[in-house]
Amino acid sequence: MFRRNIQEGKWDDGPLVRRALLNDADAWAKIVDRYSGYVMSLLRSTRLPEAEQPDAFQYVFVELFKALPSMQNRDYLAPWIRQTTVRHAIRLRKKLEKFTELTNEEFLVDESHVDEVEASERVLLVNLAVSSLKEQCQKLIRALFFEEEPRSYAEIAEEMGLSSGSMGNTRLRCLEALSKALRSRGVI
């Protein structure tokens, strides 16, 4: 399901990429943060030895940094990242010569990690959907659903400068916007 979304371009990395290309270190850090879990889940799915994963992780982002200026479609990086990560893992596996009997097709994706990769893609899509909302909705959604320790509506309302009575309507409006953003990315 998510592989189809990646291919259909349901990703919106364009603004961050444009800022990164202007040497905005914060934008580059956000790109790395956005895709870190995804790259690690892909590396695990290829059964790359754990000791090799940090170097492979770094390789993918160095290559992404070098490729950004000439990349044709900068609006969604996930397909490029997926392809680069898997190809690099295959090359590393061949170099290690521990698994020379395996063909590329046999270890492209370890079936035991498919759920992990899809979950990582889902988390990425949800975070992108939340990031596409207006700032007030982003703050509210994150406060309600992303924090480890739940807080009361009154605490959240006070922090956001809202009256307690308006929290219900604001919450409903933000959840509707989030639902629309999730549908547009194929998550729901």
Secondary structure, 3 states (H helix, E strand, C coil): CHHHHHHHCCCCCHHHHHHHHCCCHHHHHHHHHHHHHHHHHHHHHCCCCHHHHHHHHHHHHHHHHHHHHHCCCCCCCHHHHHHHHHHHHHHHHHHHCCCCCCCHHHHCCCHHHHHHHHHHHHHHHHHHHHHCCCHHHHHHHHHHHHCCCCCCHHHHHHHHCCCHHHHHHHHHHHHHHHHHHHHHCCCC
